[in-house]
Amino acid sequence: MSTTPKPHQEPDALPTRYLVGIGVVCVVVGIVAVIGSGLPARPPVRAGAPHEVPTTQEVQLFDEPARGLEAQSVQRAELNEYRWVDRDAGVAQIPIDRAIDIVVEESR
């Protein structure tokens, strides 16, 4: 005879009360969430005199991006020109496209 205990057999039926309880809790949480999401996050604006709207002279929408574009165009121009960096040392700048071509030719 073997003294090994029998494994525990799970019940054949689902715990109905437990599942119904979980379902009820989910429905209640869902209802509270829907009602809570309908509440305004801030008080509504009262009807009355409109807020002051700034004039176009007070608002400068494109000031910063324009400065960035100017800097980029200056950098691009510097990359595409021949100039002396240090004439006494014999150091010159050449356009970036020409420099890339030279490096590719030398690496072959």
C-alpha positions, 0 to 999 in steps of 0.5 A: 500500500502506498501512503502517498496522499491524493492530489486535491481535486478542484470543484467542478462548478465555478464559484458563482457568488464570487464571479457575480460579486466581481461583476457588480464591483466592476459595474459600480466602478465603471458607473463612478468613472463615467459620472466622474469624467462628466464633471468639469475640471474647472469652473465654466467661463461666465458669459460677459465681456470678452477677454482682451485679445492681443494685437498682432504687434504684441504677439511675435509668433515666428521670431525665434524660428526665423533666428534659427533659420538665419543661423542655419543659412549662415552655417550652410554658406560657410560649409560651401565656400573656399577660405583661409583658416590660417594663411600662415600655416597653409590651412584652408577651408574647402566646400564640404561636398569637395572634401567628402569627394576627396576622402572617398577617393583617398579611401579607395 
